[in-house]
Amino acid sequence: MSLSQIKGNPENLEQQTLNDLILVAVRTLTVEIQETLETAAAEISRGNERILASDTKATNIKSAQTMVKEAISLTHNAINRLGTVIDFPEIVQLSSQYEVREYALELIGTVYRRRAEIEQELTGALVDWQLHRLPRIDRDILQIAVAEMLYLDIPQKVAINEAIELAKRYSDDEGYRFINGVLRRVTNKLNEAEKAVSTQS
């Protein structure tokens, strides 16, 4: 979440404190929660209208039921997002640890410096999607995972599992499946490229 809010030169990133990163993450999460709640409220209202209309239009009851299910799903997502705020005291505590702070700065700096290469890898792994059209949170999670695998020597399986857990927490119900699929395609291409190099040498 910090990736979408941080401004300025990546070379100056080390001068920002982790508290600043947490603050921008909280701001991003707050905006997402507000948007999700507004969407959920609108869907619940639409679903309620359809249910009321189903008394006079029996043929629309199935669509009313579908609308209510969607509204419930959106509300569930909003509640989950609110639940993530509970984790912030722990994040603040962890931020005081030198290793955590240094890794966070290294990771964000790597994503900024290698953005073009990371986006190229992701674009090659997307099927019927454009990277810039993805939800911001999904894009950030994908970029972090690819940065970890390509430049920070994090094992592929670990990076993918971390990304899936982040997506389950911060994305929608389908987000983690989508992210899993994209990262599997990225790793398949990376592994194929490594095999091709090893057979040539």
Rosetta blueprint (number, residue, H / E / L):
1 M L
2 S H
3 L H
4 S H
5 Q L
6 I L
7 K L
8 G L
9 N L
10 P H
11 E H
12 N H
13 L H
14 E H
15 Q H
16 Q L
17 T L
18 L H
19 N H
20 D H
21 L H
22 I H
23 L H
24 V H
25 A H
26 V H
27 R H
28 T H
29 L H
30 T H
31 V H
32 E H
33 I H
34 Q H
35 E H
36 T H
37 L H
38 E H
39 T H
40 A H
41 A H
42 A H
43 E H
44 I H
45 S H
46 R H
47 G H
48 N H
49 E H
50 R H
51 I H
52 L H
53 A H
54 S H
55 D L
56 T L
57 K L
58 A H
59 T H
60 N H
61 I H
62 K H
63 S H
64 A H
65 Q H
66 T H
67 M H
68 V H
69 K H
70 E H
71 A H
72 I H
73 S H
74 L H
75 T H
76 H H
77 N H
78 A H
79 I H
80 N H
81 R H
82 L H
83 G H
84 T H
85 V H
86 I H
87 D H
88 F H
89 P H
90 E H
91 I H
92 V H
93 Q H
94 L H
95 S H
96 S L
97 Q L
98 Y H
99 E H
100 V H
101 R H
102 E H
103 Y H
104 A H
105 L H
106 E H
107 L H
108 I H
109 G H
110 T H
111 V H
112 Y H
113 R H
114 R L
115 R H
116 A H
117 E H
118 I H
119 E H
120 Q H
121 E H
122 L H
123 T H
124 G H
125 A H
126 L L
127 V L
128 D L
129 W L
130 Q L
131 L H
132 H H
133 R H
134 L L
135 P L
136 R H
137 I H
138 D H
139 R H
140 D H
141 I H
142 L H
143 Q H
144 I H
145 A H
146 V H
147 A H
148 E H
149 M H
150 L H
151 Y H
152 L L
153 D L
154 I L
155 P L
156 Q H
157 K H
158 V H
159 A H
160 I H
161 N H
162 E H
163 A H
164 I H
165 E H
166 L H
167 A H
168 K H
169 R H
170 Y H
171 S L
172 D L
173 D L
174 E L
175 G H
176 Y H
177 R H
178 F H
179 I H
180 N H
181 G H
182 V H
183 L H
184 R H
185 R H
186 V H
187 T H
188 N H
189 K H
190 L H
191 N H
192 E H
193 A H
194 E H
195 K H
196 A H
197 V H
198 S H
199 T H
200 Q H
201 S L
